[in-house]
């Protein structure tokens, strides 16, 4: 006789034992490690935000669009915290919030990087005398990229919830003797549509930043944006095959780690160098120093 799905055979295979129910919890080492990482990274991001607020009148902060920096930092804080939704006992609400929250938050973060990159390009390409497109930069048109891209992602998420939303599921085969409670993605097509749209935004941001990498780097953060999007894309390209080859709690842990690693890449590449100059090398954070470096690297005054 074959044991039911919620039971397994003992060593002698003459009796069925009930499987224990388990999930990626906060009280086990893996879940505790990931949750501590998420809280520490979010706290560090809050500290970086505090540094930018305190030194908002300094040249290095002003030169990199303060509003977009605030939006990106706030979205990263919530991106780190949303990974906690993947840890703990799954239910219908958390299963829906897991995918929708990180999809929208990452869209805000990546579209902000795209807006920052386009702002850098416009600052060097369309602000010379006689350019008719100068109003694009002055009017803040790149900032509208963020709500436009986010609305598209919200529409995709709404279609996902309408067609086949994520739900609670059980995995009785990944670990012997255990029933693992996991979240089913629902519509696989909708899931990959959300992920694919996010990937296309990241690829677009990386392409624009890569093309702008050789602009004078005194006022330009395109190199940092390029590195951040390269790391972001690398993490998620690696995530897909590892995610599909994993099962049970390891699958959830891989997704949480990918969220934390990609968010940390954006934070480290874009903001840590600025905080280093603000806090450790304040003599470089002056308008006179920036002008001296700019005149030594480019003939454009």
C-alpha positions, -999 to 999 in steps of 0.1 A, spaced: 0 0 0 12 35 -8 10 61 20 -12 92 15 5 124 6 3 138 41 21 107 54 54 88 47 66 52 53 88 44 83 122 27 78 108 -8 79 81 3 54 53 -14 74 37 17 88 27 52 77 38 82 98 23 117 96 45 143 80 53 174 99 42 208 85 70 233 80 78 266 63 105 292 61 101 306 96 117 334 115 128 311 142 150 288 121 186 297 112 180 304 75 149 325 81 166 343 110 197 351 89 177 365 60 154 386 82 184 401 101 200 409 68 168 426 56 165 447 88 201 457 89 201 468 52 169 487 56 184 504 88 215 513 68 194 527 40 176 549 65 210 562 78 220 570 42 187 589 37 195 608 69 229 617 56 214 630 24 188 650 43 214 665 66 238 675 37 211 683 11 226 718 5 261 704 -4 272 703 -41 275 665 -45 239 660 -32 225 688 -53 243 677 -84 225 643 -84 188 653 -83 178 653 -47 142 644 -54 151 613 -74 176 603 -47 149 605 -20 125 584 -41 151 557 -48 162 555 -11 127 552 1 118 526 -24 150 506 -14 140 508 23 106 492 15 123 467 -9 144 454 19 114 452 42 92 435 17 115 405 17 101 398 52 68 389 36 85 357 22 94 346 57 69 332 82 37 312 79 22 319 44 -14 329 41 -36 343 13 -27 379 20 10 374 23 11 353 -9 -5 381 -28 16 409 -12 48 390 -18 48 392 -56 28 425 -60 48 445 -35 83 436 -47 72 439 -83 59 475 -78 87 486 -55 114 473 -78 97 490 -107 98 523 -88 135 518 -80 146 508 -115 125 535 -132 141 561 -108 175 549 -119 164 553 -155 151 588 -148 184 597 -131 204 584 -160 183 603 -186 187 634 -165 225 630 -166 224 625 -204 202 656 -209 224 677 -186 253 671 -210 236 668 -243 207 693 -245 217 722 -223 242 738 -246 231 772 -262 205 769 -290 192 735 -281 154 733 -285 151 703 -262 165 722 -232 130 725 -218 130 687 -212 155 691 -185 142 724 -170 106 712 -168 116 679 -151 101 656 -178 124 627 -168 107 626 -135 75 615 -152 91 583 -162 86 569 -127 48 572 -125 44 561 -161 65 529 -157 49 522 -123 14 525 -137 22 499 -164 34 475 -137 4 481 -116 -18 472 -146 1 440 -151 -3 431 -114 -40 439 -116 -44 415 -145 -24 389 -126 -48 392 -96 -78 391 -119 -67 360 -139 -51 338 -113 -37 354 -81 -10 337 -59 -24 314 -33 -12 291 -5 0 257 -16 16 226 -1 47 209 -12 47 173 1 76 159 -20 106 182 -16 117 170 18 111 135 32 89 135 62 77 171 58 49 190 42 62 225 33 37 253 31 46 276 2 30 302 -20 18 292 -55 25 318 -81 -9 314 -97 -6 324 -133 29 316 -145 24 338 -176 15 368 -154 44 361 -131 69 362 -159 52 392 -175 58 412 -143 93 399 -141 100 404 -178 87 440 -177 110 447 -147 139 431 -166 133 452 -197 133 484 -175 166 473 -159 181 465 -193 170 499 -207 185 517 -177 218 498 -181 220 506 -218 214 543 -213 238 545 -184 265 525 -203 262 549 -233 266 578 -209 295 564 -189 322 585 -207 307 618 -198 328 639 -174 325 622 -141 328 652 -118 291 659 -120 282 626 -136 270 594 -118 264 574 -150 294 550 -142 279 542 -108 244 538 -124 260 514 -150 276 493 -123 244 492 -102 223 481 -131 249 456 -142 249 440 -108 211 442 -106 207 424 -140 234 398 -130 216 389 -98 182 383 -115 197 365 -145 214 342 -120 182 340 -99 160 323 -126 179 291 -131 187 287 -94 151 294 -86 138 268 -109 163 242 -97 153 247 -61 124 234 -41 105 241 -9 121 265 16 153 268 -5 132 283 -33 118 309 -10 153 316 4 167 321 -31 140 346 -39 146 366 -7 183 366 -12 179 379 -48 157 407 -35 183 417 -9 213 413 -32 198 434 -60 186 461 -37 220 462 -19 237 465 -53 217 496 -61 224 511 -26 261 503 -26 269 514 -62 249 546 -62 249 560 -27 279 546 -8 305 565 -29 286 597 -22 284 590 15 322 584 15 329 618 1 303 635 23 315 619 56 352 609 50 364 634 23 344 666 29 371 687 13 360 672 -21 324 682 -15 328 718 -25 318 737 -56 353 751 -60 368 715 -60 342 703 -85 350 732 -108 387 725 -106 382 688 -114 358 696 -142 381 721 -159 410 696 -157 390 668 -174 369 686 -200 373 717 -221 337 726 -216 334 752 -189 
